[in-house]
């Protein structure tokens, strides 16, 4: 009986200690280190412009207008809905998916002035698993440069330079996939750049 009670008491003490450590001390420690070493990332990598919150570097959002680079298509809610993150859940043999991609390819070519036989990047016509991927491929960005430059009255070289600045490689150089272009950062940089360079670009 004494052994049984002793084992029960040991189990209770171990449970309480583990709860304090795992559910209390550890989260507080990680939170503190995050706030101390990576305050921007720990608070959602939020982006502000003129003192107003405009988004997060980690979440895609829709942009209207030909002067903006377009993000990857989204199936999250009605599109880019952070409360309804998710993909289309359509398999590779789905006719609905095939029709959607075909329509998106045609629209992408038309929007960017591409010939009918031009190859379109996969990420330009398919949504990610979350529907909130903030990056597009470098090839996708390259094909949009001409349209954006024309609409903003900028040279393609000026826009291409901003694309390069907004391009992010794998974490630590090897964690993650191919380099991607952060669409929110890129569009905000172009908004800040356009008023300065547009008058020069429009001069005869």
Buried (B, 14 or more C-beta within 10 A) or exposed (E): EEEEEEEEEEEEEEEEEEEEEEEEEEEEEEEEEEEEEEEEEBEEBBBEEEEEEBBBBBBBBEBEEBBBBBBBBBBBEEBBBBEBBBBBEBEEEEEEBEEBBEEBBEEBBEBBEBEEEEEBBEBBBBBBEBBBBBBBBBBBBBBBBBBBBBEBBBEEEBBBBBBEEBBBEEEEEEEEEEEBBBBBBBBBBBBEBBEEBEEEBEEE
